[in-house]
């Protein structure tokens, strides 16, 4: 069986994938964090929590407006640390997630335990949380 192409040709064009730049304000990147939730409250902030207990480390306020609560995260590790530091100046993030995931993250039995949090971090400092995994080991220290 033979095919005959008359008067036409095949043309292909491709472009290599490039990383989007920060000029695109809604760009999201999958981000994985490791740390511990050290405090859950309504209307508190990092300064109050850290000053009250003389705590040291990298802390972030995770605000969930749907649940009207704030979780204070002690950050131990993050993938793409340069991007994280660039987008999280001020140490405050808005968190969007399901009620079940927020409750799992802020559950009393998970306080001070190592948690791994995965989600999409946008250039608008919004973190769309997609999963939480808490360590089954007892916390080795409180702060």
Number of C-alpha atoms within 10 A of each C-alpha: 2 4 5 5 8 6 5 6 7 5 5 5 4 5 5 5 6 6 6 9 8 12 8 10 10 13 14 18 14 15 21 18 20 19 20 28 24 19 19 20 14 12 9 16 19 19 10 10 17 15 10 9 9 9 13 10 10 12 22 21 23 23 24 20 11 12 14 10 16 25 24 24 24 22 17 14 13 18 12 13 12 9 15 17 12 10 19 17 11 10 17 19 20 16 23 21 17 16 12 8 17 20 12 16 23 20 12 14 12 20 20 22 21 22 22 18 20 19 21 19 25 21 20 14 21 21 24 19 20 15 16 18 15 19 14 11 8 12 14 9 7 10 14
